[in-house]
């Protein structure tokens, strides 16, 4: 187990190098001039002399590989540079946005599991009955709607028509968790949970039906074991293995920040930060976001593999062991 974890962590190094090099190159190939946009946003008179001076100050007049190696050297030593837009430390700025995204991730995952797990099991145990058809139709609709449409629909119904919830979510500011408006957390959480719960419900239903058709279930029924015990003691374990796979993918996406939802609700997380940085061509901040995405996907997948081993000892880690 220890060797497997160490090997997976070492695999992060070439992945990070490849991803950062690729993204660094794509940003420099993209159209537009970050320095010109920065000066225009600051209200500075844009002349060629001013542009050249600013590029020299930011190190953007150096060759591409020199810029990349300087940035990567800083990354290794814990210095991710300063923002082109705000002039603040990139790491501190990025870290200040993480609590909001982590909170939204946790609430969305909890809401998704709480809704999808019982609905999937009920749909499977009531196969081809009215409840099953209703759950399948609702999950199909929920999975088909894009997040931005769901967000706008929820805002219209619960914020504008009923007036129960705020349109703009309160964010985690300098005061920390106490600054959160829990009412403002409901709509972005619901927006994310609707699509995920719809997908999870269908997958859970299919997994439960597959397990209920296996010989060991028939044998348990022949011995007089109750349906509830079969579900909780046997079938649920297989469901949890499948659920871990889905959660690993969803958590990676959510921790990366759901840009559309965070932007619509003005939730001050890393997704909104990434969108703002792309618009402002804030290269150091974009690179920080890329590194974060690479790290979380490797770590979340590693955690999922370890959970596989715990939930099903037949799964052997390391492949050749």
CORJOLIN-V458094 format. One line per field, one symbol per residue. phi: phi as a letter, one per 40 degrees, with the letter a starting at -180 (. if undefined). psi: psi as a letter, one per 20 degrees, with the letter a starting at -180 (. if undefined). burial: # if it has 24 or more other ideal C-beta (glycine too) atoms within 12 Angstrom, else .. Layout:
phi=???
psi=???
burial=???
This chain:
phi=.ccccccccccccccccccccccccccccccgbcccccccccgcccbcccccccccccgcccddcccccccccccccgbcgbccccgcccccccccccdccccccccccccccccccccccccccbdgbdccccccccccccccccdcccccccccccbcccgcbcccccbcbccgccccccccccccccdcccccccccdcccdcccccccccdccccccccgcccccccccbcccccccccccccccccdccccgcdccccccfccbcccccccccccfcddcccccccdcccccccccccccccdcccbdccbcggcc
psi=gghgggghhhihghggggghgghghhhhiqqqohgggghhhikpporhggghghghhijijrqghggghgghghghjjojaqphghjrpggggghhighghgghgghggghgghghghgggghgilpkrgggggghgghgghihpqhhggghghggghggghkhqqgppqrobhibhiipohhiigghghghhggghgggggggghgggghiiqhhghhghhijpqhhhgghhghhghghghhggghggghggghionggghggjlomahghggghhggilnghhghhggggggghhggghghgghhghghnihopqigj.
burial=.......#...#..##..###.##..##.....######...........#..#...###......##.###.##....######....##.##.##########.#######.###########......#..##..#..#....#..##..##..##.....###.####.......##..##########################.##....#............##..#############################################.##########################.##........#....
